[in-house]
Amino acid sequence: MPRFLAPLVLALVGLLLFGQGAYIHAKALLAQVLLERAFENAIATGHAIKPWAWADTWPVARIEVKRIHASAIVLAGSSGQALAFGPGHVELTPDAGERGVAVYSGHRDTHFRFLKNVAIGDEIEIARSDGKRVRYRADATSVVRFDQSGIDPFTSRHELVLSTCWPFDALTPGAERYLLHATMIEPDS
């Protein structure tokens, strides 16, 4: 009997680890459905709408990269609690479309996994909860230490930075961040 115990224990541990990983991805997907509903309600009503009663954040924008069929709802703030459910709008940076650098941050293994497929030249559309839509063109990428981004949110230009951990396929946290930079496309006249 003891000879069968070790494989059984290992199988059980493996199942638990798989379940935990599946739970994180399932939570991320369900959250995006609830966030999408709250975002649509915010556009319709003009008010911030919490996606669930106990939420400490609310949807403020939707990021879309149509070429790769990627989309994510962005939350107010970039706390760990917010980032568990979606990318966050980094505090003290302007909204998309405003003068300066709007910065959105998200996890590399869930909501911002698509960043590795965004190419220079791709169009990124930000739909804000006030109904305004802003288009940007991806023009640079970089990898920096988390505390040395070099981002000046108060530049006189209209820019966007999408930030996530680097490298994309790492299994442990690291000190480096991948930055996708984009510049606003002037509205068609």
RALINSUL-V882322 format. One record per residue. RES is the residue in one small letter. D_LAST is the distance of its C-alpha to the last C-alpha in Angstrom with 2 decimals. Layout:
{{RES:D_LAST} {RES:D_LAST}}
This chain:
{{m:78.26} {p:76.92} {r:75.76} {f:73.25} {l:72.12} {a:70.07} {p:67.87} {l:67.44} {v:66.36} {l:63.94} {a:62.45} {l:62.09} {v:60.38} {g:58.01} {l:57.21} {l:56.55} {l:54.20} {f:52.33} {g:52.12} {q:50.72} {g:47.99} {a:47.18} {y:47.12} {i:44.47} {h:42.14} {a:42.95} {k:42.25} {a:38.86} {l:37.94} {l:39.30} {a:37.55} {q:34.13} {v:34.94} {l:35.94} {l:32.98} {e:30.58} {r:32.28} {a:32.15} {f:28.44} {e:27.65} {n:29.97} {a:28.29} {i:24.86} {a:26.71} {t:28.85} {g:26.89} {h:30.01} {a:31.09} {i:33.28} {k:35.98} {p:36.37} {w:40.17} {a:42.53} {w:43.68} {a:40.33} {d:39.68} {t:35.93} {w:33.07} {p:29.84} {v:26.76} {a:24.27} {r:24.04} {i:23.32} {e:22.46} {v:22.65} {k:22.28} {r:23.67} {i:26.97} {h:26.86} {a:27.33} {s:26.68} {a:28.35} {i:28.43} {v:28.46} {l:31.06} {a:31.35} {g:33.42} {s:34.88} {s:38.57} {g:40.78} {q:41.04} {a:37.28} {l:36.86} {a:39.63} {f:37.35} {g:33.90} {p:31.72} {g:31.44} {h:28.97} {v:30.93} {e:32.13} {l:30.90} {t:27.63} {p:24.31} {d:22.47} {a:19.68} {g:16.43} {e:18.62} {r:19.52} {g:22.30} {v:23.49} {a:23.65} {v:26.79} {y:27.98} {s:31.46} {g:33.36} {h:36.49} {r:36.61} {d:38.94} {t:37.11} {h:33.55} {f:32.19} {r:34.28} {f:31.17} {l:30.01} {k:32.43} {n:30.46} {v:26.99} {a:26.26} {i:24.34} {g:20.92} {d:20.94} {e:18.02} {i:19.21} {e:17.73} {i:19.13} {a:19.42} {r:20.98} {s:23.73} {d:21.81} {g:19.39} {k:16.42} {r:15.13} {v:14.25} {r:14.02} {y:16.10} {r:17.52} {a:21.31} {d:22.40} {a:26.03} {t:29.12} {s:32.29} {v:35.60} {v:36.97} {r:39.82} {f:38.95} {d:39.69} {q:37.95} {s:34.30} {g:33.05} {i:30.03} {d:29.00} {p:27.13} {f:26.42} {t:24.50} {s:21.72} {r:19.21} {h:17.66} {e:19.94} {l:21.83} {v:25.43} {l:27.26} {s:31.00} {t:34.12} {c:37.69} {w:38.70} {p:40.12} {f:38.66} {d:41.99} {a:44.26} {l:46.69} {t:47.32} {p:45.22} {g:44.37} {a:43.09} {e:40.10} {r:36.52} {y:33.81} {l:30.42} {l:27.19} {h:24.54} {a:20.78} {t:17.82} {m:14.64} {i:11.68} {e:8.60} {p:6.29} {d:3.81} {s:0.00}}
